[in-house]
Amino acid sequence: MANKAIKYRLYPTSGQAVFFVKTFGCCRKVYNLMLSDKIQSYKDTKSFGKQTPAMYKQTYPYLKEVDSLALANVQLNLQQALKNRFSGKNHSGFPKYKSAKYSRKSYTTNNQNGTVAIMGNMIKLPKTGMVKAKIHRQPEEGSRIKSATISQDNDGKFYVSVLFEYDIEITPVSKTTRNAIGLDYKSDGLYMDSNGCKADMHKYYRESHEKLAKAQRKLARRKGSKKGEEQSNNYKKQKKRVAKIHKHISNQRLDGLHKKSTGIANQYDVVCVESLNMKAISNKGFGNGKATLDNGYGLFLRMLGYKLSERGKYLIKVDKFYPSSQLCSCCGRKQKLKLTDRVYKCRCGIVMDRDYNAAVNIRNEGLRLLREAV
């Protein structure tokens, strides 16, 4: 049994768009009300209590107009957020109130007896009926729809992410396979692999930087750019133009990363990488934060993880403190290098690119870890 989500672009009518926006607001309202009551309940009784969306429908009648399952999922999300905070398994903070300005515009509804369905170039959704969509991809044969998440981006476009459940039998690849590759992160090209090939990755943010800067300068001159100032219609239009440029950059990056990760997942059985903290690498101390974030290497690793898993293959993560850049991939001798040293020279006579040498070491260490697992 496996789950897979497919995201489709929606083209709602004006009435359907109004309903979506209203549902976003009602979900945010219920979340904030329930969080406030839980905080007050804990102060009074040392218990969060049990709150449900139905408790607020009499006071706020407009909550009856939206999908009840969307409000029920808000309750589940808040319960999970509190559970994560006190479980001790992760570093989640205490849930915060959702802002109308900054919070993500989305809601999730469940499929109950065909309330969510794909029919031709339309998607059926509760309370809205048939919504026109771009069905660019069909689900796996025999899959079942579990839920749908409707969202709106800052550029005003609507999307639906449909979650499918399907039966699949994955045959794992033998752990003794030698069809492996090692990847070493490069800020100027995404990665260098153990075959000596550098990924040819565009710097999409840099390529659109001039256009984005020009649009942002126009936005700064519109009425509404100052704090507390009423936003004019021209300000809102220009803000949407800026959001469209950001979305275009994001789509370009996603397309490039999907193509790279799919190619590697199809070609190799084992992919060995370092478990890097990309957030730490992108800080001001390294001086290359924009290049690091423009690469999207962390997202690339997540893509590799689930694509390899679907194929029964392996993503092996080598510890980030493993001295891959300091070891000679030929004789194993260790020597310290500065970040400015881009060529690895060893006493055994080997001379090679520093990142190429590191990628070979990462592949060898990853295969060793895989053999130990066997």
Summary of the structure (lengths in Angstrom):
residues: 374
radius of gyration: 25.0
end to end distance: 24.9
largest distance: 80.5
contacts: 1032
relative contact order: 0.11
helix: 42%
strand: 21%
